[in-house]
Amino acid sequence: MKEDWRPGTMLYPLPAVLVSCGDDAHSNLITVAWTGTICSDPAMLYISVRPERYSYGLIKERMEFTVNVTTADMARATDWCGVRSGRDYDKWAETGLTPEPGRAVACPSVKESPLSIECRVKEIIPLGTHHMFVAEVVNVRADSALINPETGAFDLARAVPLVYSHGGYYKQGDHIGRFGFSVKKK
């Protein structure tokens, strides 16, 4: 039997990402779990951020950001960036993460991230407590150590991505099948 609960955000797990914003002279990191793909062609994604957050103004001013996928090894830094404000701290210095200059955007990416997705904001949608930044992907930077030299395929699972679920961080679990495995002929 199922119980009825009040409406809430119960769709988990979500990727726990570090969003870098600003520019080389002044940048910040914010932890975001409300993010995802919204279109494949053109490649687009979204992040949702509370307007009172320090990073919100940096993103709105420049209209660009970089989504940096995090790993289990980055869990402490990811959490720290989510509970401390860039108004009060230099998150790069405090976490030991390394900024790398963006290629298609002015904001840096996180060197330690296995995958950095550079984005330009197309629209900001006020939704209530959060505003959604709808963005087009303008460049993707992938760690070459995770690219299979024979197939050219990127293997993000080897990096052990970090996910967020109901207040907790978890590393990605075991592989149980590929898209279409349920109908594949044996």
Contacts in CASP RR format, 6 or more apart in sequence:
PFRMAT RR
TARGET T0000
AUTHOR 0000-0000-0000
METHOD contacts of the structure
MODEL  1
MKEDWRPGTMLYPLPAVLVSCGDDAHSNLITVAWTGTICSDPAMLYISVR
PERYSYGLIKERMEFTVNVTTADMARATDWCGVRSGRDYDKWAETGLTPE
PGRAVACPSVKESPLSIECRVKEIIPLGTHHMFVAEVVNVRADSALINPE
TGAFDLARAVPLVYSHGGYYKQGDHIGRFGFSVKKK
12 164 0 8 1.000
12 165 0 8 1.000
12 166 0 8 1.000
13 163 0 8 1.000
13 164 0 8 1.000
13 165 0 8 1.000
13 170 0 8 1.000
14 33 0 8 1.000
14 34 0 8 1.000
14 35 0 8 1.000
14 36 0 8 1.000
14 163 0 8 1.000
14 164 0 8 1.000
14 165 0 8 1.000
15 33 0 8 1.000
15 35 0 8 1.000
15 36 0 8 1.000
15 69 0 8 1.000
15 70 0 8 1.000
15 161 0 8 1.000
15 162 0 8 1.000
15 163 0 8 1.000
15 164 0 8 1.000
16 31 0 8 1.000
16 32 0 8 1.000
16 33 0 8 1.000
16 70 0 8 1.000
16 78 0 8 1.000
16 162 0 8 1.000
16 163 0 8 1.000
16 164 0 8 1.000
16 169 0 8 1.000
17 31 0 8 1.000
17 32 0 8 1.000
17 33 0 8 1.000
17 35 0 8 1.000
17 47 0 8 1.000
17 67 0 8 1.000
17 68 0 8 1.000
17 69 0 8 1.000
17 70 0 8 1.000
18 29 0 8 1.000
18 30 0 8 1.000
18 31 0 8 1.000
18 32 0 8 1.000
18 67 0 8 1.000
18 68 0 8 1.000
18 70 0 8 1.000
18 74 0 8 1.000
18 77 0 8 1.000
18 78 0 8 1.000
18 81 0 8 1.000
18 97 0 8 1.000
18 110 0 8 1.000
18 113 0 8 1.000
19 29 0 8 1.000
19 30 0 8 1.000
19 31 0 8 1.000
19 32 0 8 1.000
19 35 0 8 1.000
19 47 0 8 1.000
19 49 0 8 1.000
19 55 0 8 1.000
19 59 0 8 1.000
19 65 0 8 1.000
19 66 0 8 1.000
19 67 0 8 1.000
19 68 0 8 1.000
20 27 0 8 1.000
20 28 0 8 1.000
20 29 0 8 1.000
20 65 0 8 1.000
20 66 0 8 1.000
20 68 0 8 1.000
20 99 0 8 1.000
20 107 0 8 1.000
20 108 0 8 1.000
20 109 0 8 1.000
20 110 0 8 1.000
21 27 0 8 1.000
21 28 0 8 1.000
21 29 0 8 1.000
21 30 0 8 1.000
21 55 0 8 1.000
21 58 0 8 1.000
21 59 0 8 1.000
21 62 0 8 1.000
21 64 0 8 1.000
21 65 0 8 1.000
21 66 0 8 1.000
21 107 0 8 1.000
22 28 0 8 1.000
22 58 0 8 1.000
22 59 0 8 1.000
22 61 0 8 1.000
22 62 0 8 1.000
22 65 0 8 1.000
22 106 0 8 1.000
22 107 0 8 1.000
23 62 0 8 1.000
23 106 0 8 1.000
23 107 0 8 1.000
24 99 0 8 1.000
24 101 0 8 1.000
24 106 0 8 1.000
24 108 0 8 1.000
26 58 0 8 1.000
27 58 0 8 1.000
27 92 0 8 1.000
27 99 0 8 1.000
27 107 0 8 1.000
27 108 0 8 1.000
28 54 0 8 1.000
28 55 0 8 1.000
28 58 0 8 1.000
28 86 0 8 1.000
28 91 0 8 1.000
29 55 0 8 1.000
29 81 0 8 1.000
29 91 0 8 1.000
29 92 0 8 1.000
29 95 0 8 1.000
29 97 0 8 1.000
29 110 0 8 1.000
30 49 0 8 1.000
30 53 0 8 1.000
30 54 0 8 1.000
30 55 0 8 1.000
30 81 0 8 1.000
30 82 0 8 1.000
31 78 0 8 1.000
31 79 0 8 1.000
31 81 0 8 1.000
31 82 0 8 1.000
32 47 0 8 1.000
32 48 0 8 1.000
32 49 0 8 1.000
32 67 0 8 1.000
33 164 0 8 1.000
34 47 0 8 1.000
34 48 0 8 1.000
34 130 0 8 1.000
35 45 0 8 1.000
35 46 0 8 1.000
35 47 0 8 1.000
35 48 0 8 1.000
35 67 0 8 1.000
36 45 0 8 1.000
36 46 0 8 1.000
36 47 0 8 1.000
37 44 0 8 1.000
37 45 0 8 1.000
38 44 0 8 1.000
38 45 0 8 1.000
38 46 0 8 1.000
38 134 0 8 1.000
42 136 0 8 1.000
42 137 0 8 1.000
43 136 0 8 1.000
43 137 0 8 1.000
44 122 0 8 1.000
44 134 0 8 1.000
44 135 0 8 1.000
44 136 0 8 1.000
44 137 0 8 1.000
45 67 0 8 1.000
45 117 0 8 1.000
45 119 0 8 1.000
45 135 0 8 1.000
45 137 0 8 1.000
46 132 0 8 1.000
46 133 0 8 1.000
46 134 0 8 1.000
46 135 0 8 1.000
47 65 0 8 1.000
47 67 0 8 1.000
47 132 0 8 1.000
47 133 0 8 1.000
47 135 0 8 1.000
48 127 0 8 1.000
48 130 0 8 1.000
48 131 0 8 1.000
48 132 0 8 1.000
48 133 0 8 1.000
49 55 0 8 1.000
49 56 0 8 1.000
49 59 0 8 1.000
49 130 0 8 1.000
49 131 0 8 1.000
49 133 0 8 1.000
50 56 0 8 1.000
50 129 0 8 1.000
50 130 0 8 1.000
50 131 0 8 1.000
51 131 0 8 1.000
53 85 0 8 1.000
54 85 0 8 1.000
54 86 0 8 1.000
54 87 0 8 1.000
55 86 0 8 1.000
56 131 0 8 1.000
59 65 0 8 1.000
59 121 0 8 1.000
59 133 0 8 1.000
60 121 0 8 1.000
60 124 0 8 1.000
62 105 0 8 1.000
62 106 0 8 1.000
62 107 0 8 1.000
63 120 0 8 1.000
63 121 0 8 1.000
64 105 0 8 1.000
64 106 0 8 1.000
64 107 0 8 1.000
64 118 0 8 1.000
64 119 0 8 1.000
64 120 0 8 1.000
64 121 0 8 1.000
64 135 0 8 1.000
65 105 0 8 1.000
65 107 0 8 1.000
65 119 0 8 1.000
65 121 0 8 1.000
65 133 0 8 1.000
65 135 0 8 1.000
66 102 0 8 1.000
66 105 0 8 1.000
66 107 0 8 1.000
66 108 0 8 1.000
66 109 0 8 1.000
66 110 0 8 1.000
66 116 0 8 1.000
66 117 0 8 1.000
66 118 0 8 1.000
66 119 0 8 1.000
67 116 0 8 1.000
67 117 0 8 1.000
67 119 0 8 1.000
68 109 0 8 1.000
68 110 0 8 1.000
68 113 0 8 1.000
68 115 0 8 1.000
68 116 0 8 1.000
68 117 0 8 1.000
69 113 0 8 1.000
69 114 0 8 1.000
69 115 0 8 1.000
69 116 0 8 1.000
69 117 0 8 1.000
69 156 0 8 1.000
69 159 0 8 1.000
69 161 0 8 1.000
70 77 0 8 1.000
70 78 0 8 1.000
70 113 0 8 1.000
70 161 0 8 1.000
70 162 0 8 1.000
71 112 0 8 1.000
71 113 0 8 1.000
71 114 0 8 1.000
71 159 0 8 1.000
71 160 0 8 1.000
71 161 0 8 1.000
71 162 0 8 1.000
71 171 0 8 1.000
72 160 0 8 1.000
72 161 0 8 1.000
72 162 0 8 1.000
72 171 0 8 1.000
73 112 0 8 1.000
73 160 0 8 1.000
74 97 0 8 1.000
74 112 0 8 1.000
74 113 0 8 1.000
74 162 0 8 1.000
75 162 0 8 1.000
75 169 0 8 1.000
75 171 0 8 1.000
76 95 0 8 1.000
77 95 0 8 1.000
77 96 0 8 1.000
77 97 0 8 1.000
77 112 0 8 1.000
78 162 0 8 1.000
78 169 0 8 1.000
79 169 0 8 1.000
80 91 0 8 1.000
80 94 0 8 1.000
80 95 0 8 1.000
81 91 0 8 1.000
81 95 0 8 1.000
84 91 0 8 1.000
84 94 0 8 1.000
91 97 0 8 1.000
92 98 0 8 1.000
92 99 0 8 1.000
97 110 0 8 1.000
97 111 0 8 1.000
97 112 0 8 1.000
98 110 0 8 1.000
98 111 0 8 1.000
98 112 0 8 1.000
99 108 0 8 1.000
99 109 0 8 1.000
99 110 0 8 1.000
99 111 0 8 1.000
100 108 0 8 1.000
100 109 0 8 1.000
100 110 0 8 1.000
100 111 0 8 1.000
100 116 0 8 1.000
101 108 0 8 1.000
102 108 0 8 1.000
102 109 0 8 1.000
102 118 0 8 1.000
102 139 0 8 1.000
103 118 0 8 1.000
103 139 0 8 1.000
103 141 0 8 1.000
104 118 0 8 1.000
104 138 0 8 1.000
104 139 0 8 1.000
105 118 0 8 1.000
105 119 0 8 1.000
105 120 0 8 1.000
105 138 0 8 1.000
105 139 0 8 1.000
107 118 0 8 1.000
109 116 0 8 1.000
109 118 0 8 1.000
109 141 0 8 1.000
110 116 0 8 1.000
113 143 0 8 1.000
114 142 0 8 1.000
114 143 0 8 1.000
114 146 0 8 1.000
114 156 0 8 1.000
114 159 0 8 1.000
114 161 0 8 1.000
115 140 0 8 1.000
115 141 0 8 1.000
115 142 0 8 1.000
115 143 0 8 1.000
115 154 0 8 1.000
115 156 0 8 1.000
115 159 0 8 1.000
116 140 0 8 1.000
116 141 0 8 1.000
117 137 0 8 1.000
117 139 0 8 1.000
117 140 0 8 1.000
117 141 0 8 1.000
118 137 0 8 1.000
118 138 0 8 1.000
118 139 0 8 1.000
118 140 0 8 1.000
118 141 0 8 1.000
119 135 0 8 1.000
119 136 0 8 1.000
119 137 0 8 1.000
119 138 0 8 1.000
120 135 0 8 1.000
120 136 0 8 1.000
120 138 0 8 1.000
121 133 0 8 1.000
121 134 0 8 1.000
121 135 0 8 1.000
122 134 0 8 1.000
122 135 0 8 1.000
122 136 0 8 1.000
123 133 0 8 1.000
123 134 0 8 1.000
124 131 0 8 1.000
124 132 0 8 1.000
124 133 0 8 1.000
124 134 0 8 1.000
125 131 0 8 1.000
125 132 0 8 1.000
125 134 0 8 1.000
142 154 0 8 1.000
143 159 0 8 1.000
146 154 0 8 1.000
146 155 0 8 1.000
146 156 0 8 1.000
146 158 0 8 1.000
146 159 0 8 1.000
147 153 0 8 1.000
147 154 0 8 1.000
147 155 0 8 1.000
148 154 0 8 1.000
148 155 0 8 1.000
157 172 0 8 1.000
157 175 0 8 1.000
160 171 0 8 1.000
160 172 0 8 1.000
161 171 0 8 1.000
161 172 0 8 1.000
162 169 0 8 1.000
162 170 0 8 1.000
162 171 0 8 1.000
162 172 0 8 1.000
163 169 0 8 1.000
163 170 0 8 1.000
163 171 0 8 1.000
163 172 0 8 1.000
164 170 0 8 1.000
END
